[in-house]
């Protein structure tokens, strides 16, 4: 999963040149490290970490640009990177704080309704 820092520090680290490209680059590096220690590509699933070390605006931008992570050869607005498309993508956006900020529902338990 893409995340910077710890739960206590992650929001202070939400600085990106282009969130989708930067997350893609980080996920590709993590996948390469996993494969380097013997984890097969078959056992790797990528999670862009919606809401983790991202402002709600960045989370929305990342959701809008998921194709950067999931389409072979696709390039983001920055024009850089190769996609992490060879791996399945898991996106967990339910109950996240940024959804509460958008909808005005502060209680996470009520965001499932």
KOLTORDREN-715300 format. One record per residue: residue in one letter; x, y, z of N, C-alpha, C, O, CB in turn. Coordinates in steps of 0.2 Angstrom, whole numbers. Glycine has a CB too. Layout:
<nodes>
+-----+-------+-------+-------+-------+-------+-------+-------+-------+-------+-------+-------+-------+-------+-------+-------+
: res :   n_x :   n_y :   n_z :  ca_x :  ca_y :  ca_z :   c_x :   c_y :   c_z :   o_x :   o_y :   o_z :  cb_x :  cb_y :  cb_z :
+-----+-------+-------+-------+-------+-------+-------+-------+-------+-------+-------+-------+-------+-------+-------+-------+
:   A :     X :     Y :     Z :     X :     Y :     Z :     X :     Y :     Z :     X :     Y :     Z :     X :     Y :     Z :
...
+-----+-------+-------+-------+-------+-------+-------+-------+-------+-------+-------+-------+-------+-------+-------+-------+
</nodes>
This chain:
<nodes>
+-----+-------+-------+-------+-------+-------+-------+-------+-------+-------+-------+-------+-------+-------+-------+-------+
: res :   n_x :   n_y :   n_z :  ca_x :  ca_y :  ca_z :   c_x :   c_y :   c_z :   o_x :   o_y :   o_z :  cb_x :  cb_y :  cb_z :
+-----+-------+-------+-------+-------+-------+-------+-------+-------+-------+-------+-------+-------+-------+-------+-------+
:   X :     4 :    -6 :     0 :     0 :     0 :     0 :     4 :     6 :     0 :    10 :     6 :     3 :    -5 :     0 :     6 :
:   X :     2 :    11 :    -4 :     6 :    17 :    -4 :     4 :    22 :     2 :    -2 :    23 :     3 :     5 :    21 :   -10 :
:   X :     9 :    23 :     6 :     8 :    28 :    12 :    15 :    31 :    14 :    20 :    27 :    13 :     5 :    24 :    18 :
:   X :    15 :    36 :    16 :    21 :    40 :    19 :    21 :    41 :    26 :    15 :    42 :    29 :    23 :    46 :    15 :
:   X :    26 :    39 :    30 :    26 :    40 :    37 :    22 :    36 :    41 :    21 :    30 :    39 :    24 :    47 :    38 :
:   X :    19 :    38 :    46 :    15 :    34 :    51 :     8 :    37 :    51 :     8 :    43 :    49 :    19 :    33 :    58 :
:   X :     3 :    34 :    54 :    -3 :    37 :    55 :    -3 :    44 :    58 :    -7 :    48 :    56 :    -8 :    32 :    58 :
:   X :     2 :    45 :    63 :     2 :    51 :    66 :     6 :    57 :    62 :     4 :    63 :    63 :     6 :    50 :    72 :
:   X :    10 :    55 :    57 :    14 :    60 :    53 :    12 :    60 :    46 :    14 :    65 :    42 :    21 :    58 :    54 :
:   X :     8 :    55 :    43 :     7 :    55 :    36 :     4 :    61 :    33 :     5 :    62 :    27 :     2 :    49 :    35 :
:   X :    -1 :    64 :    36 :    -4 :    70 :    33 :     1 :    76 :    32 :     0 :    80 :    27 :   -10 :    72 :    37 :
:   X :     6 :    76 :    36 :    11 :    81 :    35 :    16 :    80 :    29 :    20 :    84 :    27 :    15 :    82 :    41 :
:   X :    15 :    74 :    26 :    19 :    71 :    21 :    16 :    71 :    14 :    18 :    68 :    10 :    22 :    65 :    23 :
:   X :    10 :    74 :    14 :     6 :    74 :     8 :     8 :    79 :     3 :     4 :    83 :     1 :    -2 :    75 :    10 :
:   X :    14 :    78 :     0 :    17 :    83 :    -5 :    19 :    79 :   -11 :    23 :    75 :   -10 :    23 :    87 :    -2 :
:   X :    16 :    81 :   -17 :    17 :    77 :   -23 :    18 :    82 :   -28 :    15 :    87 :   -29 :    12 :    72 :   -24 :
:   X :    22 :    80 :   -33 :    23 :    84 :   -40 :    16 :    82 :   -44 :    13 :    87 :   -46 :    29 :    82 :   -44 :
:   X :    15 :    76 :   -44 :     9 :    74 :   -48 :     7 :    67 :   -44 :    10 :    62 :   -45 :    10 :    73 :   -56 :
:   X :     1 :    68 :   -40 :     0 :    62 :   -36 :    -1 :    55 :   -39 :     2 :    51 :   -36 :    -7 :    64 :   -32 :
:   X :    -4 :    55 :   -45 :    -5 :    48 :   -48 :     2 :    46 :   -50 :     3 :    40 :   -49 :   -10 :    49 :   -54 :
:   X :     6 :    50 :   -53 :    12 :    48 :   -56 :    17 :    46 :   -50 :    20 :    41 :   -50 :    16 :    53 :   -60 :
:   X :    17 :    50 :   -45 :    21 :    49 :   -39 :    19 :    42 :   -35 :    23 :    38 :   -33 :    21 :    55 :   -34 :
:   X :    13 :    41 :   -35 :    10 :    35 :   -31 :    12 :    29 :   -36 :    14 :    24 :   -33 :     3 :    35 :   -30 :
:   X :    11 :    30 :   -42 :    13 :    24 :   -47 :    20 :    22 :   -46 :    22 :    17 :   -46 :    11 :    26 :   -54 :
:   X :    25 :    28 :   -46 :    32 :    26 :   -45 :    33 :    23 :   -39 :    37 :    18 :   -38 :    36 :    33 :   -45 :
:   X :    30 :    25 :   -33 :    31 :    22 :   -27 :    29 :    15 :   -27 :    32 :    10 :   -24 :    28 :    26 :   -21 :
:   X :    23 :    13 :   -30 :    20 :     6 :   -30 :    25 :     2 :   -34 :    26 :    -4 :   -32 :    13 :     6 :   -33 :
:   X :    27 :     4 :   -40 :    32 :     0 :   -44 :    38 :    -1 :   -40 :    41 :    -7 :   -40 :    34 :     4 :   -50 :
:   X :    41 :     3 :   -36 :    47 :     2 :   -32 :    46 :    -3 :   -27 :    50 :    -8 :   -25 :    49 :     9 :   -29 :
:   X :    40 :    -3 :   -23 :    38 :    -8 :   -18 :    37 :   -14 :   -21 :    39 :   -19 :   -18 :    31 :    -6 :   -15 :
:   X :    34 :   -15 :   -27 :    33 :   -21 :   -30 :    40 :   -24 :   -32 :    41 :   -30 :   -32 :    29 :   -21 :   -37 :
:   X :    44 :   -20 :   -35 :    51 :   -22 :   -37 :    55 :   -25 :   -30 :    58 :   -30 :   -31 :    55 :   -17 :   -40 :
:   X :    54 :   -21 :   -25 :    58 :   -24 :   -19 :    55 :   -31 :   -16 :    58 :   -35 :   -14 :    57 :   -19 :   -13 :
:   X :    48 :   -31 :   -17 :    45 :   -38 :   -15 :    48 :   -43 :   -19 :    49 :   -49 :   -17 :    37 :   -37 :   -16 :
:   X :    48 :   -42 :   -26 :    50 :   -47 :   -30 :    58 :   -49 :   -29 :    60 :   -54 :   -30 :    49 :   -45 :   -38 :
:   X :    62 :   -44 :   -27 :    69 :   -45 :   -26 :    70 :   -49 :   -20 :    75 :   -53 :   -20 :    72 :   -38 :   -25 :
:   X :    65 :   -50 :   -16 :    66 :   -54 :   -10 :    62 :   -61 :   -11 :    61 :   -65 :    -6 :    64 :   -51 :    -3 :
:   X :    60 :   -62 :   -17 :    57 :   -69 :   -18 :    50 :   -69 :   -19 :    47 :   -74 :   -20 :    59 :   -73 :   -14 :
:   X :    46 :   -64 :   -18 :    39 :   -64 :   -18 :    37 :   -63 :   -26 :    39 :   -59 :   -29 :    35 :   -58 :   -15 :
:   X :    33 :   -68 :   -28 :    31 :   -69 :   -35 :    26 :   -63 :   -37 :    22 :   -61 :   -33 :    28 :   -76 :   -37 :
:   X :    27 :   -61 :   -43 :    22 :   -56 :   -46 :    15 :   -58 :   -45 :    10 :   -54 :   -44 :    23 :   -55 :   -53 :
:   X :    13 :   -65 :   -45 :     7 :   -68 :   -44 :     4 :   -66 :   -37 :    -2 :   -65 :   -36 :     7 :   -75 :   -45 :
:   X :     8 :   -65 :   -32 :     6 :   -64 :   -25 :     6 :   -56 :   -23 :     6 :   -55 :   -17 :    11 :   -67 :   -21 :
:   X :     7 :   -52 :   -28 :     7 :   -45 :   -27 :     1 :   -41 :   -29 :    -1 :   -42 :   -35 :    13 :   -42 :   -30 :
:   X :    -2 :   -37 :   -25 :    -8 :   -33 :   -27 :    -6 :   -26 :   -24 :    -3 :   -25 :   -19 :   -15 :   -36 :   -23 :
:   X :    -7 :   -21 :   -28 :    -6 :   -14 :   -26 :   -12 :   -10 :   -24 :   -17 :   -11 :   -26 :    -3 :   -11 :   -32 :
:   X :   -10 :    -6 :   -19 :   -16 :    -2 :   -16 :   -13 :     5 :   -16 :    -8 :     6 :   -13 :   -18 :    -4 :    -9 :
:   X :   -16 :    10 :   -19 :   -14 :    17 :   -20 :   -14 :    20 :   -13 :   -12 :    26 :   -13 :   -17 :    20 :   -25 :
:   X :   -18 :    17 :    -8 :   -18 :    21 :    -1 :   -22 :    27 :    -1 :   -20 :    32 :     1 :   -11 :    22 :     1 :
:   X :   -28 :    26 :    -4 :   -33 :    32 :    -4 :   -33 :    35 :     3 :   -35 :    31 :     7 :   -40 :    30 :    -7 :
:   X :   -32 :    41 :     4 :   -33 :    44 :    10 :   -27 :    44 :    15 :   -26 :    47 :    20 :   -39 :    41 :    14 :
:   X :   -22 :    40 :    13 :   -16 :    39 :    17 :   -10 :    43 :    14 :    -8 :    42 :     9 :   -13 :    31 :    17 :
:   X :    -8 :    48 :    18 :    -3 :    53 :    16 :    -6 :    57 :    10 :    -2 :    59 :     5 :     3 :    50 :    15 :
:   X :   -12 :    58 :    10 :   -15 :    62 :     4 :   -21 :    67 :     7 :   -25 :    65 :    11 :   -18 :    57 :    -1 :
:   X :   -21 :    73 :     4 :   -26 :    77 :     6 :   -33 :    74 :     2 :   -32 :    70 :    -2 :   -25 :    84 :     4 :
:   X :   -39 :    77 :     4 :   -45 :    75 :     1 :   -44 :    77 :    -7 :   -47 :    73 :   -11 :   -51 :    77 :     4 :
:   X :   -41 :    82 :    -8 :   -41 :    84 :   -15 :   -36 :    79 :   -19 :   -38 :    77 :   -25 :   -38 :    91 :   -16 :
:   X :   -31 :    77 :   -16 :   -26 :    72 :   -19 :   -30 :    66 :   -20 :   -29 :    62 :   -25 :   -20 :    72 :   -15 :
:   X :   -34 :    64 :   -15 :   -37 :    57 :   -15 :   -42 :    57 :   -21 :   -42 :    52 :   -25 :   -41 :    56 :    -9 :
:   X :   -46 :    63 :   -22 :   -50 :    63 :   -28 :   -46 :    63 :   -34 :   -48 :    60 :   -39 :   -54 :    70 :   -27 :
:   X :   -41 :    67 :   -35 :   -37 :    67 :   -41 :   -34 :    60 :   -42 :   -34 :    58 :   -48 :   -31 :    72 :   -40 :
:   X :   -32 :    56 :   -37 :   -29 :    50 :   -38 :   -35 :    45 :   -41 :   -34 :    41 :   -45 :   -26 :    47 :   -32 :
:   X :   -41 :    46 :   -38 :   -47 :    42 :   -40 :   -48 :    43 :   -48 :   -50 :    39 :   -52 :   -53 :    43 :   -36 :
:   X :   -48 :    50 :   -49 :   -49 :    52 :   -56 :   -44 :    49 :   -61 :   -45 :    48 :   -67 :   -49 :    59 :   -57 :
:   X :   -38 :    48 :   -59 :   -32 :    46 :   -63 :   -30 :    39 :   -62 :   -24 :    37 :   -63 :   -27 :    51 :   -62 :
:   X :   -34 :    35 :   -59 :   -32 :    28 :   -58 :   -30 :    24 :   -64 :   -26 :    19 :   -64 :   -38 :    24 :   -56 :
:   X :   -32 :    27 :   -70 :   -29 :    23 :   -76 :   -22 :    24 :   -77 :   -18 :    20 :   -80 :   -32 :    27 :   -82 :
:   X :   -19 :    29 :   -73 :   -11 :    30 :   -73 :    -8 :    23 :   -70 :    -3 :    21 :   -72 :    -9 :    36 :   -69 :
:   X :   -12 :    21 :   -65 :    -9 :    15 :   -62 :   -11 :     8 :   -65 :    -8 :     3 :   -64 :   -12 :    15 :   -55 :
:   X :   -17 :     8 :   -69 :   -19 :     2 :   -72 :   -19 :     1 :   -79 :   -21 :    -4 :   -81 :   -26 :     2 :   -70 :
:   X :   -16 :     6 :   -83 :   -16 :     5 :   -90 :    -9 :     4 :   -92 :    -5 :     9 :   -91 :   -20 :    11 :   -93 :
:   X :    -7 :    -1 :   -96 :     0 :    -2 :   -98 :     2 :     4 :  -103 :    -2 :     6 :  -107 :     1 :    -8 :  -102 :
:   X :     8 :     7 :  -102 :    10 :    12 :  -106 :     7 :    19 :  -105 :     9 :    24 :  -108 :    10 :    10 :  -113 :
:   X :     2 :    20 :  -100 :    -1 :    26 :   -99 :     4 :    31 :   -96 :     8 :    28 :   -91 :    -8 :    25 :   -95 :
:   X :     4 :    37 :   -97 :     8 :    42 :   -94 :     3 :    47 :   -91 :    -2 :    49 :   -93 :    13 :    45 :   -98 :
:   X :     5 :    49 :   -85 :     1 :    55 :   -81 :     3 :    61 :   -84 :     6 :    62 :   -89 :     3 :    55 :   -74 :
:   X :     0 :    67 :   -81 :     1 :    73 :   -83 :     8 :    76 :   -84 :    10 :    80 :   -87 :    -3 :    78 :   -79 :
:   X :    12 :    72 :   -79 :    19 :    74 :   -79 :    23 :    71 :   -85 :    29 :    74 :   -86 :    22 :    72 :   -72 :
:   X :    20 :    67 :   -88 :    23 :    64 :   -94 :    28 :    58 :   -92 :    32 :    56 :   -97 :    27 :    69 :   -98 :
:   X :    29 :    57 :   -86 :    34 :    52 :   -84 :    31 :    45 :   -82 :    25 :    45 :   -81 :    39 :    54 :   -79 :
:   X :    35 :    40 :   -81 :    33 :    34 :   -78 :    31 :    28 :   -83 :    28 :    30 :   -88 :    29 :    34 :   -73 :
:   X :    32 :    22 :   -81 :    29 :    17 :   -84 :    24 :    14 :   -79 :    25 :    15 :   -73 :    34 :    11 :   -87 :
:   X :    18 :    11 :   -81 :    13 :     9 :   -77 :    15 :     3 :   -73 :    19 :    -1 :   -74 :     7 :     8 :   -81 :
:   X :    11 :     3 :   -67 :    11 :    -3 :   -63 :     6 :    -8 :   -65 :     4 :   -12 :   -60 :    11 :    -1 :   -55 :
:   X :     4 :    -8 :   -71 :    -2 :   -12 :   -73 :    -1 :   -20 :   -73 :    -6 :   -23 :   -73 :    -3 :   -10 :   -80 :
:   X :     5 :   -22 :   -72 :     5 :   -30 :   -72 :     2 :   -32 :   -66 :     2 :   -39 :   -65 :    13 :   -32 :   -73 :
:   X :     1 :   -28 :   -61 :    -2 :   -31 :   -54 :    -9 :   -29 :   -53 :   -11 :   -23 :   -56 :     3 :   -28 :   -49 :
:   X :   -13 :   -33 :   -50 :   -20 :   -31 :   -48 :   -20 :   -25 :   -44 :   -15 :   -24 :   -40 :   -24 :   -37 :   -45 :
:   X :   -25 :   -21 :   -45 :   -25 :   -15 :   -41 :   -31 :   -15 :   -36 :   -37 :   -17 :   -38 :   -26 :    -8 :   -46 :
:   X :   -30 :   -14 :   -30 :   -35 :   -14 :   -25 :   -36 :    -6 :   -22 :   -32 :    -3 :   -20 :   -33 :   -18 :   -19 :
:   X :   -43 :    -4 :   -23 :   -44 :     3 :   -21 :   -49 :     3 :   -15 :   -55 :     1 :   -16 :   -47 :     7 :   -27 :
:   X :   -47 :     5 :    -9 :   -52 :     5 :    -4 :   -54 :    12 :    -2 :   -50 :    15 :     2 :   -49 :     1 :     2 :
:   X :   -59 :    14 :    -4 :   -61 :    21 :    -3 :   -67 :    22 :     2 :   -68 :    28 :     4 :   -63 :    25 :    -9 :
:   X :   -70 :    17 :     4 :   -76 :    17 :     8 :   -74 :    20 :    15 :   -69 :    18 :    18 :   -79 :    10 :     9 :
:   X :   -78 :    24 :    18 :   -78 :    26 :    25 :   -72 :    31 :    26 :   -71 :    33 :    32 :   -78 :    21 :    30 :
:   X :   -68 :    33 :    21 :   -62 :    37 :    22 :   -65 :    44 :    24 :   -70 :    46 :    22 :   -58 :    37 :    15 :
:   X :   -60 :    47 :    27 :   -61 :    54 :    30 :   -63 :    59 :    24 :   -67 :    63 :    25 :   -55 :    57 :    34 :
:   X :   -59 :    58 :    19 :   -61 :    63 :    13 :   -68 :    62 :    10 :   -71 :    67 :     8 :   -56 :    62 :     7 :
:   X :   -71 :    56 :    11 :   -78 :    56 :     9 :   -82 :    59 :    14 :   -87 :    62 :    12 :   -80 :    48 :     9 :
:   X :   -81 :    59 :    20 :   -84 :    63 :    25 :   -84 :    70 :    24 :   -88 :    74 :    25 :   -82 :    61 :    32 :
:   X :   -78 :    73 :    22 :   -77 :    80 :    20 :   -81 :    82 :    14 :   -84 :    87 :    14 :   -69 :    81 :    19 :
:   X :   -82 :    78 :     9 :   -85 :    79 :     3 :   -93 :    79 :     5 :   -97 :    84 :     3 :   -84 :    74 :    -2 :
:   X :   -95 :    74 :     9 :  -102 :    73 :    10 :  -105 :    77 :    16 :  -111 :    78 :    17 :  -104 :    66 :    11 :
:   X :  -100 :    79 :    21 :  -102 :    82 :    27 :  -104 :    77 :    32 :  -106 :    79 :    38 :  -108 :    87 :    26 :
:   X :  -103 :    71 :    31 :  -105 :    65 :    36 :   -98 :    64 :    40 :   -94 :    60 :    37 :  -107 :    59 :    33 :
:   X :   -98 :    66 :    46 :   -92 :    66 :    50 :   -91 :    59 :    53 :   -86 :    56 :    54 :   -92 :    71 :    55 :
:   X :   -97 :    55 :    54 :   -97 :    49 :    58 :   -95 :    43 :    52 :  -100 :    42 :    48 :  -104 :    47 :    61 :
:   X :   -90 :    40 :    53 :   -88 :    35 :    48 :   -93 :    29 :    47 :   -94 :    27 :    42 :   -81 :    32 :    49 :
:   X :   -96 :    28 :    53 :  -101 :    22 :    53 :  -107 :    24 :    49 :  -111 :    19 :    46 :  -103 :    21 :    60 :
:   X :  -109 :    30 :    48 :  -114 :    32 :    44 :  -113 :    33 :    36 :  -117 :    34 :    32 :  -117 :    39 :    46 :
:   X :  -106 :    32 :    34 :  -105 :    33 :    27 :  -106 :    27 :    23 :  -106 :    27 :    17 :   -97 :    35 :    27 :
:   X :  -108 :    21 :    26 :  -110 :    15 :    23 :  -117 :    15 :    20 :  -119 :    11 :    16 :  -109 :     9 :    27 :
:   X :  -121 :    20 :    23 :  -128 :    20 :    21 :  -129 :    23 :    15 :  -135 :    24 :    12 :  -132 :    23 :    26 :
+-----+-------+-------+-------+-------+-------+-------+-------+-------+-------+-------+-------+-------+-------+-------+-------+
</nodes>
